[in-house]
Every structure is written in structure tokens, then in C-alpha cells.
Amino acid sequence: MSHLSRTLPVKRAAHVYLVQDGRLLLVEERMDDGSIFYGLPGGKAHFGETLGDAAVRQVLVETGLTVTDLVFVSLLEGELLTGTRNECYANFGRFTATFSGELNPTDPEVVGIRWVPFEEVEMLVRYGPPPEIEERNPLIWVPTRDFVKGQPRSYYPI
């Protein structure tokens, strides 16, 4: 099959940069191989759900926090994981938001939540292996790296 005749599944997700006192909130999730993955609160959008609505829903489940006043920061889009079983066309929105409430995750995949100083965020990033895992793809972390450095771009083509 040529690349012109492929039909790729679309993966849509939204994540939120929650910032407090120079620290970024990250969730800790246990991967299938037992390792810990650090990521932004947020996740996949349901069918028919906006990225903003997905961000609000996912942050509540993963952290217990209610987010309001979402502000768009960036969009990462394009083909991701080409040539793997998880190949897809990705649309990942990133936002900042006002938040309230107490940290109390109800997502069973979340094993912890940490406020991480900006200068330590990149040390927690796992870039693989295995490369077929979207969360460990280095492209996913480029917008976050730029955000914590104070240099976010609005658009990140993959």
C-alpha cells in the first residue's frame, strides 16, 4: 500500500501545564513493563469531545483538580509512530489553566503526582525504548521542553 492510499487512525489528546511557584505538575503512571512514566495531566479526547473538554475531564480524573479558564499554548500534529502498529495521525493540544481543589487522583493508572521544578522536568523524560510507545516518543516532549524554558511555539509539526 502506498502512503497516499493509507488511512490512519486519528488520535486526539489534550494536556494542561499546571504551574505553581516555578513548578510543573506531572502525573506518574505505571507502564505495562512496570516502569514509571511521567507525563502532563490530560489525555485522549472522546469521540465528539473538544480538546478543551477533554483537558478538563482528564485533569479532574488524573489529579482531582478542577481546571477553568483554559488558555491555548500549542498544537502538536502530524503522523506519529510511522511504521509501527501504533501508527496514527496525532492532534495534541496543550493548554494552561486556572486550577482549584485538592490533589486526589481517581484514575487507577496514576500512581503518583509531583510538583516538579522546571529545571528538573527534562530529567524525568523517558525517550524510549520501545519506540512504538507514543508516550516515550521524544517529539511528545518538545513542546514541554520549550514551555519550561519560556519559549513555547504555538505549532509543532511532526
N, C-alpha and C positions, 0 to 999 in steps of 0.2 A: 504494500500500500504506500503510495507517495504521501509526503507530508501535506500535500494540497487536498487529499481526499480523507484525511483523518477527521474524526470527530472526537474532541477531547472533553472529558467531564470538566465542569466549571466548579472550582472551589472558591467560595466567598467567605471571608472571615474579617472580624474587626477586633482590634486590641486597643487598650487605653493606657496611656502613660499617666500613672498616678504619682504625683510628685509631692514630697513633703520634706522641707528642710534639707534640700540638696540630695535627697534620696529618692530612688525609684522603687515602686512596689513590684516585686516579682513573685510569681507562684512557683512552687516546687511540685513537679509531678513525677511519678514513678513510671518509667518506660517498661515495655514488655521484657527487656533484657535485665531489668532490675535497677538500672542506673537512674539517677535523678536528672531531670531536665528542668531548667529554669526558663520561664517564659513570662511574657506580659499577660496580665489578666485579659481575658477575652476568648474568642473562639469562633467557630463556624456559624454562619447565618443559616437559618432555616429557610426552606422554600418560601418565597414571597416576603421575607423579612428584610428590612433595610439594614445596612451595615450599622447605622446608629442604634437601631432597636436591638440588634444582635449584641452590640457592645454593652448596652445597659443590662440586658438579660444575663449575659455571660459573666460580667464583672460581679453581679449580685451573687450568682451561684458559686463562683470561684473564690470570692473574698468575703462576702457578706455585706459589702459596701454598696450603697445606692449612689449612682452617678447621675449628674444632671449637667446641663449647660455644656454639652459636648462641643468641642472645637476641633475641626478637621486639621490634621497635621500633614498627613501624606497618604499616598496610594502607591502600593507596590503591585504591578500587574504584568502578566505575560505567561509564557509557558514555563512550567516548573517540573523538574524531575524527568525531563525528556529521556525516553528510552528505558524507563523503569516501569514497574507495574503500577506505580502511583502517579504516573504522568497526568498532568491536568493543566488547565488554564486557571491561573490564580488572580483574584482581586482581593487584596488585603488592605483594608483601611486602618489608619492609625489616628487616634484622637487624644486630646487631653480633656479633662473634665473636672468639675467640682464634685467632691465626694463627701459622704456623711455615713455614720453608722460605726459599728464595731467589726473588727476582723473576725469572721465566723464562716469559713467556707462550708458549703454543703455538698460540693462536688466530690464524690468518692475518689476521684483520681488525684485530687490535690492533697498532698501530704504535708505541706507547709506553705507559709507566706513569709516573705522577708522584705524589710525596707533596706535597700542596698545603696550605699553611697555611690554617686555617679561614677567616681573613679574606679570602683570595683566591679561595675556591671559587666564589662567585657571579659573579666577573668572567669565569669561563670558560664560563658557561652561555650556550648559544645558544637563543634563543626563536623562531627562525624567520627567514625563510621557508624552505621552504614549510610551511604549516600542516598539511598532511596527513601529515607525518612525525612519528610518535609521540614519538621521542626529543627532538624540538625543541618539544614542547608544553610551555608553562610549568607546567601542572599537575603534570607529572612531577617538577619540581624543587622544588615547595613543601615536601614532607617533608624534603628535604635541606637546604634553606634553614633550616627550623626546627631540624633536628638540629644543624647547626653553630652555631646561636645558643643551643643548650642548651634549646630549647623544643619538643621533638618532641611531637606528639599521637599517640595510638595509632590513630586512624582519620581518613582523608581521603576523604570522598565526592567524586566527580567531578560 
